[in-house]
Amino acid sequence: MRERLDCAVLATACSESWVMPLLGNHAGGRLHVRVLDSAIHIAGSADSVRVLGDAAMRLRRYDACLIPVSESNLAWARTCLSAAQGALHTPVLALMRGLKAPALNDLYALGMADFLRAPACTEELRARLERLLDGRRYPPAQAASGAGPLLAESPRAQPSGSGADYAFTPCAGGPQLQEALCATILERSGMELEAFAVASASRCATTKESFRSAKSKVIERFERAYITAALGRHSGNIAMAARAAQKHRRAFWALMRKHDIDAAPFRAEAGPNKPIEG
C-alpha cells in the first residue's frame, strides 16, 4: 500500500458543486485530491475538449485523474477522452452521476480506467486508486488500443492445453487487458460486476436474442472466468479452489467439465517447489 496517493480533478463548471466535498487531504494524509485547474466552462469553448490531452505532462506527477461526468457534460467528456488518447500516461477515473450502462460503455471504450458513483466515498476512491496502480489494471494508453463493448466475446489466452475462454473486458482491448480482467475477477466489487452485467444485458436487448439465450451467455462467461481465476489462484488445486468458492468439490468439478477447463496447466505454472494437492 502506497504511503501517499495524489489525485487530480478536472472539473467543469456544471460539476463544481458536487466535486468540492472530495477536495483536500483524506485518510490521515494518505490521499490528496486537488483541482488541476479552475473549473472548465465547456459551453461554446472548442478548446475545452483538449484540456485533458494538453495537461498530459502535468498529470504525470499525479497517480490518477478524476473527471466528474453527468448527463450535462457527457458529450464533452467523450470528446475530451477521445482527443487525449495516445497522449495520457495517467489513468483516468470518472466520478459519475446519473449515467446508465451505455454511457459507461462509451467511456470505457474511449480509455476510462475505472469509475465511482457520486457522492463519492474517499475510502472507495483510495481503494480504487490502489488497485489501478498495483499492476492489476492497465492505464488508458494501453486500454485505448482497441475499442468495443463493455462485455465482449473475446478469446483469452490460457495456459497451453486448455480450451479457449471468454473474458469480461471493459473496452475489448488487447489480450493483456483481457488477461488482467479475468485474473482479477475474484477481487472485483459487486458494483463492477453489476456494471458488466447491465452493459451486456443492454447490448443483448437491442438484438433479436431472447432473454433466456442472453442470460445463459452472461452466466457462462462469468462461470468460465471465475473457475479459471480460482484455479489460477490456487495453482490448479481443485479442492482448495472449490473450498474458496464455497462449492462442493463435485459441483466445482462439474463446472470444470461443463466449460472444458483443465487444472493441469495451472499446476504446471505453479513450479516444482510448490506442493500441489487434489
C-alpha positions in Angstrom: 0.0 0.0 0.0 1.4 3.4 -1.0 2.1 5.9 1.7 0.5 8.8 -0.3 -1.8 9.0 -3.4 -2.2 12.2 -5.4 -5.4 12.6 -7.5 -6.0 15.5 -9.8 -9.6 16.6 -10.6 -10.5 18.0 -13.9 -13.8 19.7 -13.0 -16.3 21.6 -15.2 -18.4 24.5 -14.0 -21.5 22.3 -14.1 -20.0 19.7 -11.7 -18.1 22.0 -9.4 -20.8 21.9 -6.6 -20.7 18.1 -6.2 -16.9 17.8 -6.6 -16.0 20.2 -3.8 -16.5 17.7 -0.9 -13.8 15.4 -2.3 -11.1 18.1 -2.4 -8.4 18.1 0.3 -6.4 15.6 2.3 -8.0 12.3 3.4 -7.1 9.1 5.2 -4.7 10.8 7.5 -2.9 12.5 4.7 -2.5 9.4 2.6 -4.9 10.6 -0.1 -4.6 14.1 -1.6 -7.3 15.3 -4.0 -6.6 18.6 -5.9 -8.3 20.5 -8.7 -5.8 20.6 -11.6 -7.1 24.0 -12.9 -10.0 26.3 -12.3 -13.4 24.9 -13.3 -13.7 24.5 -17.1 -16.5 26.2 -18.9 -17.5 23.8 -21.7 -20.3 25.8 -23.3 -19.2 27.4 -26.5 -15.5 26.6 -26.0 -13.7 24.5 -28.6 -10.5 24.5 -26.5 -12.2 22.8 -23.6 -12.2 19.4 -25.3 -8.4 19.5 -25.5 -7.7 20.2 -21.8 -7.1 16.6 -20.8 -4.6 16.0 -23.6 -2.9 19.4 -23.1 -2.5 18.5 -19.4 -0.8 15.1 -20.0 2.6 16.3 -18.9 1.4 18.0 -15.8 -0.7 14.9 -14.9 2.4 12.7 -14.7 3.1 14.0 -11.2 -0.3 12.6 -10.1 -1.3 9.0 -9.6 -4.7 9.4 -11.3 -7.0 12.0 -12.8 -10.7 12.1 -11.8 -13.3 13.6 -14.2 -16.8 14.3 -12.9 -19.3 13.1 -15.6 -23.1 13.6 -15.7 -25.6 13.9 -18.5 -24.9 17.7 -18.7 -21.2 17.2 -19.6 -21.2 13.6 -21.0 -20.6 14.8 -24.6 -17.7 16.9 -23.5 -16.2 14.0 -21.5 -16.4 11.7 -24.5 -14.7 14.1 -26.8 -12.1 15.0 -24.2 -11.1 11.4 -23.7 -11.0 10.7 -27.4 -8.8 13.7 -28.1 -6.4 12.6 -25.3 -5.9 9.0 -26.5 -2.2 8.2 -27.0 -1.0 11.2 -25.0 -2.0 10.2 -21.5 0.2 8.2 -19.1 -2.1 8.8 -16.1 -5.2 6.6 -15.6 -8.5 8.5 -15.8 -11.4 7.7 -13.5 -15.0 9.0 -13.9 -16.9 10.3 -11.0 -20.3 9.6 -12.4 -23.8 10.8 -11.5 -27.0 9.6 -13.2 -25.3 7.7 -16.0 -26.6 4.5 -17.4 -24.7 1.5 -18.8 -24.4 2.6 -22.4 -22.8 5.8 -21.4 -20.3 4.0 -19.2 -19.7 1.6 -22.1 -18.7 4.5 -24.3 -16.4 6.0 -21.7 -14.6 2.7 -21.2 -14.2 2.3 -24.9 -12.6 5.8 -25.0 -10.0 4.9 -22.4 -11.6 5.4 -19.0 -9.8 3.1 -16.5 -12.5 2.9 -13.8 -15.4 4.8 -12.3 -17.1 5.5 -9.0 -20.5 7.0 -8.2 -21.3 10.3 -6.7 -21.5 11.2 -3.8 -18.1 9.6 -3.6 -16.5 7.9 -0.6 -12.9 8.8 -0.2 -12.1 5.4 1.1 -13.5 3.8 -2.0 -11.6 6.3 -4.2 -8.4 5.4 -2.4 -9.0 1.6 -2.8 -9.7 2.0 -6.5 -6.6 4.0 -7.0 -4.5 1.4 -5.2 -5.9 -1.3 -7.5 -5.2 0.8 -10.6 -1.6 1.3 -9.5 -0.7 -2.2 -8.3 -0.3 -3.7 -11.7 -3.6 -5.5 -12.0 -5.1 -2.8 -14.2 -3.8 -1.0 -17.2 -3.6 2.7 -18.0 -5.8 4.3 -20.7 -2.9 4.4 -23.2 -3.0 0.6 -23.3 -6.8 0.2 -22.9 -7.3 2.5 -25.9 -5.5 0.1 -28.3 -8.9 -1.3 -29.2 -12.5 -0.1 -28.7 -15.5 -2.2 -28.2 -18.4 -3.2 -25.9 -18.2 -3.4 -22.1 -18.7 -7.2 -22.4 -17.2 -8.8 -25.4 -16.9 -12.3 -26.6 -13.1 -12.2 -26.9 -10.8 -15.3 -26.8 -8.5 -15.2 -23.8 -5.0 -16.6 -23.8 -4.8 -19.6 -21.4 -2.1 -21.9 -20.3 -1.2 -24.5 -23.0 -3.5 -27.5 -23.1 -6.7 -25.7 -22.2 -9.5 -24.6 -24.4 -10.4 -21.1 -25.4 -12.1 -19.0 -22.8 -14.1 -15.8 -22.9 -13.3 -12.9 -20.8 -15.0 -9.9 -19.3 -13.4 -6.9 -21.0 -14.3 -3.2 -20.3 -13.2 -2.0 -23.7 -12.3 -5.1 -25.7 -8.6 -4.1 -25.5 -5.7 -6.3 -26.3 -5.1 -9.7 -24.8 -3.1 -8.3 -21.9 -6.1 -6.3 -20.7 -8.5 -9.3 -21.1 -5.9 -11.5 -19.2 -5.8 -9.0 -16.3 -9.5 -8.7 -16.1 -10.1 -12.5 -15.8 -7.2 -12.8 -13.4 -8.8 -10.3 -11.0 -12.5 -11.3 -11.3 -12.3 -12.7 -7.7 -11.3 -9.3 -6.3 -13.8 -7.2 -8.2 -16.5 -5.3 -6.4 -20.2 -6.1 -6.7 -20.7 -2.7 -8.4 -18.1 -3.5 -11.1 -19.7 -6.9 -11.8 -23.1 -5.3 -11.9 -21.9 -2.7 -14.4 -20.6 -5.5 -16.7 -23.8 -7.5 -16.4 -26.0 -4.4 -17.0 -24.0 -3.4 -20.1 -24.1 -6.9 -21.5 -27.9 -7.1 -20.9 -28.4 -3.7 -22.5 -26.4 -4.8 -25.6 -28.3 -8.1 -25.9 -31.7 -6.3 -25.5 -31.0 -4.3 -28.7 -30.6 -7.5 -30.7 -33.1 -10.3 -31.6 -31.6 -12.6 -29.0 -34.0 -14.0 -26.5 -33.9 -13.3 -22.8 -33.1 -16.9 -22.0 -30.2 -17.0 -24.5 -28.7 -13.7 -23.4 -28.9 -14.7 -19.7 -27.3 -18.1 -20.5 -24.3 -16.4 -22.2 -23.7 -13.9 -19.4 -23.8 -16.8 -16.8 -21.5 -18.9 -18.9 -18.9 -16.1 -19.3 -19.0 -15.5 -15.5 -18.6 -19.2 -14.7 -15.7 -19.6 -17.1 -13.8 -16.5 -15.7 -14.5 -17.4 -12.1 -13.4 -21.1 -12.3 -10.3 -20.2 -14.3 -9.3 -17.4 -11.9 -10.0 -19.7 -8.9 -7.8 -22.5 -10.3 -5.1 -19.9 -11.1 -5.1 -18.5 -7.6 -4.8 -22.0 -6.1 -2.2 -23.3 -8.6 -4.6 -25.9 -10.0 -5.6 -27.3 -6.6 -9.2 -28.3 -7.2 -10.0 -29.0 -3.6 -8.7 -25.6 -2.4 -10.4 -23.7 -5.3 -13.7 -25.3 -4.5 -13.4 -24.6 -0.8 -12.6 -20.9 -1.5 -15.6 -20.7 -3.9 -17.7 -22.4 -1.1 -18.8 -25.1 -3.5 -18.7 -28.8 -3.1 -15.7 -30.3 -4.9 -18.0 -32.4 -7.1 -20.0 -29.3 -8.1 -16.8 -27.4 -8.9 -15.5 -30.3 -10.9 -18.8 -30.4 -12.8 -18.4 -26.8 -13.8 -14.8 -27.5 -14.9 -16.2 -30.3 -17.2 -19.0 -28.2 -18.4 -16.6 -25.5 -19.6 -13.8 -27.9 -20.6 -11.3 -26.4 -18.2 -8.3 -28.4 -17.3 -6.5 -27.9 -14.0 -3.2 -29.4 -15.2 -1.8 -26.3 -16.9 -2.3 -24.3 -13.8 -0.4 -26.9 -11.8 2.5 -26.7 -14.3 2.6 -23.0 -13.9 2.9 -23.3 -10.1 6.5 -24.6 -10.4 8.3 -27.6 -8.9 8.7 -26.0 -5.4 5.0 -25.6 -4.8 3.1 -28.5 -3.3 0.0 -29.5 -5.2 -2.9 -31.4 -3.8 -6.2 -32.6 -5.3 
